[in-house]
Amino acid sequence: MKAIVGPQPDGAEELAVVDRQVPRPGPGEVLIEVAAAGVNRPDILQRRGLYPPPPGAPDILGLEVAGTVVEAGEGSEDHVGHQVCALIAGGGYAEYCVASAGTCLQVPEGLSLTDAAAMPETMFTVWVNLFERGFAADGDSVLVHGGTSGMGTMAIALGQLFGLKVIVTCGSDEKCSRALELGAAVAINYRTQDFVEEVKSATADQGVSVVLDMVGGDYVPRNLACLADEGRHVSIAFQRGATTELAIPEIMRRRLTLTGSTLRPRGLRFKTMVRDEIAATVWPYVEGGRLRPVIDSTFPLDRAAEAHARMEAGEHVGKIV
């Protein structure tokens, strides 16, 4: 089969199509003939040699796919012939990939495989971090950075479905307008506006219940200033740096919670539990046509480098597939 690895065996960052053996599914696994794979920022970090795959995961890029199950290991035979999307620890940029049956969701009628491939990574991440770790609930205001990213657009969509007032930051007026079109309650241009002051204005000086942060670094103390008392700060990435300086008395006085998580290294048992929660709570909205991803652009496999360049340029709105 054709596949794309990163970095290449000699350490080069450039993406290249290579020949690999078609993998075989083991017990509890399925082999998917891949129709589409989502592009995510961890793919770029892995290509640069900054984010090695976890033990046992292939060096083929790609954390989410959609396609048709063509073979199954023991215990998963009933998946054969079904169209599914799946969260995987690697292997998506290929003509075939193996996934655990426990991280697969069946693609309903009316959902394209391109759309399906754009959902698992962001849906699992937003669900775990905004709703489970951040305890976002109906009526809460939340702040999400990167409002037009794949993660941001999924947060807006889920926020609409579950009664959240989603405030986002974006890097241009055009992106702010697009975020508002997608359902954000407030969109702040972080290049021209002070997002702390804008959040206070949008919440009548009360602050938000949750901040979903993928920026890190010097944003963290500013994020805490956006939180209401007893608010929750959830870190999912640190694009501006892995360290910061905080005033501990403020955290104590205002009873703030700082938490975060990574998804890729988590065990199969945890990911299956999340899949089950999504299947019961979120997937009915997908089946009913009320939840769809925002697709920015699509590329054929042999132009994966262009897909990465599109993401690195930062001009995309929604998912690249």
N, C-alpha and C positions, 0 to 999 in steps of 0.2 A: 504494500500500500504506500501511498504518498503521505508524508507527514512533515511537520516543521518543528525543529528542535531549537532550543535556545538556552544558554549560548551554545554555539557549535562546539564539537569536541576539542577543537584547538583554541577555544576561548573567544572566538570572534563573535561580535554582537550581531553581525549581519544575518538576516533570516534567509534560509535556503530550504528548498524542498529536497527531502531525502527519501530514500527507500527504506522501509522497515517491514518486518514481519507483522502480519495481522495478529493482534493479541488474542489469546483464548480466555474465555470467562471461566472463573473458578466457581466453587459453591457459593450460591447467593449473589452471583454476578450475571450481567447480561452483556452481550456484544452488540453495540449499536453501529449501524451503517449511518455515518454522520451526514446529515443534510446541511447543517449550519452550526457554527460555534461562535459564542460571544467573545468579544475582546474586552479585557479588563486590565486595569493598571498593573496588577501583579504580574501579568504577562510581560509587560515592558521591563519591570524590575528583574524578572527572571532572565530575560534576554540579555540584560546588562550584567548578569552575574551577581546581582545583589539580593536575590530571593530564591535560593535553591529549593527544589521540590522536596517535600517531606519524604522520609524513608519509605521505600516501596513504590513511590509514585514515578511514572515515566518522565523522561526529560523532554518529552513532547509538550509544547505549550498548550494552554487551553483549559479553563476551569468550568466550562459549561457547554453543553451540546444539546442538539435535538436531532432526532432521526428515527429509524425503524430498527427494532430489535430483531436480529437475524439469527442469534444463537444464545443459548442460556446455559448456565451451570446448574448443578443440582439444587433443587428447591426453587428455581426461578423460571421453570419451563413455561408457565402460563403467560409470561411476558412476550414470548416469541410472536412476531407479526404485529405487535402493537407499536404505535408511534408514541415516543416518550421524549421528555426533556429531562436532563439529569445534571446534578451538581457533581463534579469530579475533582480529584486532587491533581489532575494533569492528564494530558493525552487528547485534548479536544481538537487541536489543529491537525487533523488526520482524516483519512477516509473511513476508518473504523476506530472505535475506542471501547474500552471496557468500563462499565460503571457498576456500582453496587445497586442491586434492585431496591435497596432501602433509601436511595437518594433520587429515585426516578418518580416523575409525575406523568400521568398519561395525558397526551395532548388531545384536548377536546375538539370536536368538529367545529370548524370556523376559525380556529387558531392556526396560523401558518407556522411552518417549522422554523422560519426565520424569526418570527416573533417569539416562539417558544424557546429558542436558543438564547434569547436576550434576557430571560427572566430568572433562572435559578440563582445565580451568584448574587444579584442585587436583592432579590426577594428574600433569600435566606438571611443575608446580612442585615437588611433593614428590619426584618421581623425580629431577629434575635436581639439586635442592639437598641432599636427604638422602642419596641413594645415589651420585650422581656427584660433586658437589662435597664432600660430607661423608664419602664413602667408607664409609657404614654397611654393615656386613657381619653375617652370621649370628653371633649370640651377643653383639653389641654392646648396650650400654645407651645410650639417647638421651633427651635432654630436649627436649620440644616445648611451647612456650608456646601458649596459646589452644587447649587440648585439645578443647573441644567446638565450635570453629569448623569451617567446611568444610575448611580446611587441616588442622586438628588431627585431625578424625575420619578424613580420608584417610590421614594419617600413622600413626594407630593401626591402620587396616585393612591398609596395606601392611607395617607393622612386624610384624603377626601372620603375614602370609604369608611374610615373608623372615627370620624368626627373630630379631627385635629385641625387647629389653625396652624398651618405650616408657613413659617417665615424663612426665606432663603436668602443667601448672598450669591451674587454672580459678578463676573468681571467686566460686564458692559451693559449699557442701557438696552441694547438689542436682546441680550440674554435675559435681562430682567423682564422685558416685555413678553418674551417667550415663556418664562416661568409663570407669569401671571396668567397667560393663556392656558397653561396646563393645569392651573388650579391653585397655585400658591396664593396665600392670603396677602402676603407682602413680599416684595423682592427688592433687595438692597444692593446697589452697585458699590462693592467694597473699595473700588478705586477712587470713587468721588464722594463717598459718604462714610461717616463713622457708624459702623454697624451697631456698636453698643448703644449710641444715642438713638438710632433708628428703632432698635428693638424696644428700648424703654418707651419711646413714643408710641409704638404700635401696641404696647401692652399696658398703657396708662401707668407707666412706671412700676408695674408689678413684676415684670420679667417673665421668662418662659419656664416651663416645667422641665424641659429637656433640651440639651444641646447635643446634636449628633455631629461630631467633629472628625474630619479627615485631614485637617490642616496641621494641628499640633503646634509646637514651637511657641512663638510669642503670641499666638492666638489664644492659648489656654487661659491666661489670666483675664483676657478680654471676654472670653466666653463665660467665665465665672461671674463677671460683672453683669452679664445678660440674664443670669439665672434668678428666678424667684427663690425665696427662702425654701429650703428643703428640696431644691432642684437637683437634677441629675445631669452630670456631664459624662458623655459616652464617647470614648476615643476609638476610632476604627482605622486610622492611618495618621501619618505625621509628615506630611509633605514639606512643611517648613521647619522641621527639626524634631528630634526625639527627646529633647530636654527643654525645660522651662523653669521659671522661678515663681513660686506661689507664696501668698501670705497665709500661713496656716491658721492664725486666729480668725480670719474671715471665714474659712471653711468651717471652723468650729462654731462661730457665732451664728452663722446662717444655716448650719446643719446641712451642708452640701454633700453630695455623693459624687466621687470621681471613680469611674469604672471604664471598662473597655473590653474588647475581645478580638481575637483573630479566629477566622473560620477554617481556613485550609488545614491547619494541623490537628483540628479536633477529630476525635475518634468517630467511627462509623455509628456507634450506638447513639451518640449525641446528634449527628446529622440525620439519622433516621427518625429520631424523636421530633426534630424540627420539621422534617418532611411531613410527618403525620399531622403536626399542628397546622402547617400550611394547607395540607390537603383538606382538613376539616374546616378551617377558618377563612382562608384566603382563596383557595382554588375554586370554590363555587362562584366567586365573582368573575374568574377567568372563564369558567364554563358558561356563565350567563352573558358573556360579552361585555361586562362592565369594567374589566381590567385588562389593559393591553400595554405593552411597553412602548416607549417612544424610541423609534428607530432613526438614527442619524444617517447611516450609510451602510452599504454592504460591499464586500470585495470578494473575488474568487480566492481560493486557497493560495494560488501562486502569486498573489499580490498582497500577501499578509503584511509585507513591509510597508505598503502604502496605508494599510489600516492602522498600523502602529504610528506612522507619521501623522496621520489624522488625529489620533488621540494625543500625541505629544504636542501638537500645535495648539491644543486647547480650544479649538473653535467649534467642537462638536456639541450637539444638543441631543442628549439621549444616548442610546447604545450604538456601538459599531459592531457589525456582525460579519 
